[in-house]
């Protein structure tokens, strides 16, 4: 139901306004990632009076197929359905959508911006893209509430190393470094470095370079043979 409502901006704005009429506490609207442009619904929620935005919810998915019964997992009396995918693999998607909302919707509302991130990961990246706080769900389910203390300690140590006294000192600091690809310097070259002491001669680096038709490696020494690209 939440995902369906969250895919229609008009519904999102209307329901948010209904809740705001009665609520005596801040209203945070959790945004679904199952949409082509999350910014449209974010703006709708803010028009409805949302005090904050939470991103993202889980991603529609089918976890796998049982090759013996041909029924997708989980098997519920011979049938299945899509579920909500979460965990560490969701982080890159969450970061992208957080950047979309924080980078494109600023100035439209004075509401505090709260983002949701699922999985065990350093929360500094979420904050650097404009979030005011971080929430975790899956990591706590897997590792217990102690993981919150570990994240807080890790963030405090990182802030100390960087010379930041408060979250506001670095909140949104990475937003300016995100651009559309067409604005990047397409002539910029990155040359990969080979750690010869770790090389096992698998040739995967050569294969990847050749398939990508790049000039990342000038030459690669493999088993005593130099391969030039």
C-alpha positions in Angstrom: 0.0 0.0 0.0 2.8 2.4 0.9 4.6 1.8 -2.3 1.5 2.2 -4.4 0.6 5.5 -2.7 4.2 6.7 -2.9 4.2 6.3 -6.7 1.4 8.9 -7.1 2.5 12.4 -6.1 -1.1 13.6 -5.7 -1.9 10.8 -3.2 1.3 11.5 -1.3 0.6 15.2 -1.0 -3.1 14.6 0.0 -2.3 11.9 2.6 0.5 14.0 4.1 -1.8 16.9 4.4 -4.4 14.8 6.2 -1.9 13.5 8.7 -0.5 17.0 9.3 -4.0 18.2 10.2 -4.1 15.9 13.2 -0.5 15.2 14.1 1.1 16.9 17.1 4.5 15.5 16.4 6.8 15.9 13.4 5.6 14.1 10.3 8.3 12.2 8.3 7.3 10.8 5.0 9.2 7.7 3.9 9.8 7.7 0.2 9.6 4.6 -2.0 12.5 3.9 -4.3 10.2 2.0 -6.7 9.7 5.1 -8.9 11.4 6.6 -11.9 12.0 10.0 -10.2 12.0 10.2 -6.4 12.2 14.0 -6.5 8.6 14.3 -7.8 7.2 12.5 -4.8 9.6 14.3 -2.4 8.3 17.7 -3.6 4.7 16.4 -3.2 5.3 15.4 0.4 6.8 18.8 1.2 3.8 20.5 -0.4 1.6 18.5 1.9 3.5 19.9 4.8 5.9 17.1 5.7 8.4 18.0 8.4 11.0 15.7 6.9 11.7 13.1 4.3 13.0 9.6 4.9 14.7 7.7 2.1 14.6 5.0 1.1 12.2 2.2 1.7 12.8 -1.3 0.5 13.1 -2.2 -3.2 10.7 -4.5 -5.0 12.4 -7.8 -5.7 12.1 -11.5 -6.2 14.9 -13.2 -4.2 15.2 -16.3 -6.3 13.6 -19.3 -7.9 13.5 -22.9 -6.6 14.7 -24.9 -9.6 13.0 -28.1 -8.4 9.5 -26.6 -7.8 9.8 -23.6 -10.2 8.2 -21.4 -7.5 9.9 -18.2 -6.6 11.1 -17.9 -3.0 9.5 -17.7 -0.4 7.1 -20.5 -1.3 3.7 -19.8 0.2 1.5 -22.7 -0.6 2.9 -23.1 -4.1 2.8 -19.3 -4.9 5.0 -16.3 -4.2 5.2 -12.6 -4.6 7.7 -9.8 -4.7 9.3 -8.7 -1.5 11.2 -5.7 -0.1 14.9 -6.0 -0.7 17.2 -4.3 1.9 20.6 -4.7 3.4 24.1 -3.6 2.4 23.5 -4.0 -1.3 20.9 -1.2 -1.1 23.4 1.4 0.0 24.5 2.6 -3.5 20.8 3.0 -4.5 20.0 4.8 -1.3 23.0 7.2 -1.8 21.9 8.0 -5.3 18.3 8.8 -4.3 19.4 10.7 -1.2 21.6 12.9 -3.5 18.7 13.4 -5.9 16.4 14.6 -3.1 18.9 16.7 -1.2 20.6 18.1 -4.2 17.6 19.0 -6.2 14.9 19.9 -3.7 16.7 22.4 -1.5 15.2 25.7 -0.9 11.6 24.5 -1.4 11.0 24.0 2.3 12.6 24.7 5.6 11.7 21.3 6.8 14.4 19.2 8.4 15.6 16.5 6.1 15.9 13.0 7.4 17.0 10.1 5.3 16.8 6.4 5.9 19.6 4.0 5.1 19.4 0.3 5.5 22.4 -1.9 6.2 25.7 -2.0 8.0 27.7 0.9 6.6 29.5 4.0 7.7 26.9 6.7 8.1 29.2 9.5 7.1 28.5 9.0 3.4 24.8 9.5 4.0 25.4 12.7 6.0 27.9 14.0 3.4 25.1 13.8 0.8 22.9 16.1 2.8 21.1 14.0 5.5 20.6 15.4 8.9 20.5 12.0 10.6 20.7 8.3 9.8 18.5 5.4 10.7 19.3 1.7 10.4 17.0 -1.3 10.4 18.5 -4.4 8.8 21.8 -4.0 10.5 20.2 -3.9 14.0 18.1 -7.0 13.1 21.3 -8.9 12.1 23.8 -7.6 14.7 21.7 -6.2 17.5 21.5 -2.7 19.0 25.3 -2.7 19.7 25.8 -1.9 16.1 24.5 1.6 16.7 27.2 2.2 19.3 29.8 1.0 16.8 28.5 3.3 14.1 28.5 6.3 16.5 32.1 5.5 17.6 33.2 5.1 14.0 31.6 8.4 13.1 33.1 10.2 16.1 36.6 8.9 15.2 36.3 9.9 11.6 35.0 13.4 12.6 38.0 13.8 15.0 40.4 12.8 12.3 38.9 15.3 9.8 38.7 18.1 12.4 34.9 18.3 12.4 33.2 19.3 15.6 29.6 18.9 14.6 27.6 17.1 11.9 26.7 20.5 10.4 30.4 21.0 9.6 30.3 18.4 6.9 26.6 17.8 6.2 26.0 18.0 2.4 29.7 18.6 1.7 29.8 16.0 -1.1 26.8 17.4 -3.0 28.8 19.9 -4.9 31.0 17.0 -6.2 28.1 15.2 -7.9 27.3 16.2 -11.5 25.6 14.8 -14.5 28.0 12.6 -16.4 27.9 14.9 -19.4 29.5 17.6 -17.3 32.4 15.5 -16.3 35.9 15.8 -17.9 35.6 13.0 -20.3 39.3 13.4 -21.3 40.4 12.7 -17.7 42.4 9.5 -17.5 43.0 7.2 -14.6 45.8 4.7 -14.8 45.5 1.6 -12.8 48.4 0.5 -10.7 49.4 -3.1 -10.4 50.5 -4.5 -7.0 53.1 -7.0 -8.4 53.5 -8.6 -5.0 49.8 -9.5 -4.9 49.5 -10.5 -8.5 48.5 -14.2 -9.0 48.5 -14.1 -12.8 44.8 -14.6 -13.2 44.7 -12.1 -16.1 41.4 -10.6 -15.0 42.7 -7.1 -15.2 43.9 -7.7 -18.7 40.5 -9.2 -19.7 38.6 -6.3 -18.1 40.8 -3.7 -19.8 40.5 -5.4 -23.2 36.8 -5.8 -23.0 36.3 -2.2 -22.0 38.6 -1.0 -24.9 40.4 1.3 -22.6 44.1 2.2 -22.2 44.2 1.8 -18.4 47.3 -0.3 -18.5 50.3 0.6 -20.6 51.8 -2.8 -20.0 51.1 -5.7 -17.7 53.7 -8.3 -16.6 52.1 -11.7 -16.3 54.2 -14.7 -15.5 57.3 -13.2 -17.0 55.5 -12.1 -20.2 54.8 -8.5 -20.9 51.4 -7.8 -22.5 51.1 -4.4 -24.1 47.7 -2.7 -24.7 
